[in-house]
Amino acid sequence: DAGVIQSPRHEVTEMGQEVTLRCKPISGHDYLFWYRQTMMRGLELLIYFNNNVPIDDSGMPEDRFSAKMPNASFSTLKIQPSEPRDSAVYFCASRPGQGGYNEQFFGPGTRLTVL
Amino acid sequence: AQSVTQLDSQVPVFEEAPVELRCNYSSSVSVYLFWYVQYPNQGLQLLLKYLSGSTLVKGINGFEAEFNKSQTSFHLRKPSVHISDTAEYFCAAAAQGGSEKLVFGKGTKLTVNP
């Protein structure tokens, strides 16, 4: 399996532009998570999905952020309009749903820079 | 709600020396505990996890951790480190029977020097 795939790996944009980050989870995984990592705040959970349904979006910082999961193999995180304080590394993670508490498998991340 | 505290933000050690990275958690319910490693410019990779049973947990790359309920700790140890262990290490907790959220500590940057 290729693991969790994220694109792009790096994104540089200007303040006010729309940014879309993409994630393909591991096939067969029921849960998908979006995280943001910054030096100041560490690793924060933004939102997670179970079977394509958003379960908890309490970590989404504000209305400029939105996430969708139209099918089991694809999710997007959109920021519109982007601001310099959104600069961070954004990770997607997935995990299977069956049995016990299983580890989350992380993608390589998207490094976002908003100028 | 859970919280995780990693007491050291940076730990420098020499190659082949032992190391301990400290993690304490706070929770009103029982928790699952995890250690993840993040190499430069990569995502997080699971080192080990404690779900139940034996309090001494062995993971990949020679790491182990011990769950201590009375001290609410889950310290990570390795008896002899290598240059390749240089990375950032994250402790995380999740409530048993609760939501699927993992709460992460701020991380400890381990630097192994020759």
Interface residues (C-beta under 8 A of the other chain):
Chain A: V4 Y31 F33 G42 L43 L45 Y48 N50 I55 D56 F91 A93 G100 Y101 E103 Q104 F106 G107 P108 G109
Chain B: Y32 F34 Y36 N41 Q42 G43 L44 Q45 L46 K49 L51 F90 A94 Q96 S99 E100 K101 L102 F104 G105 K106 G107
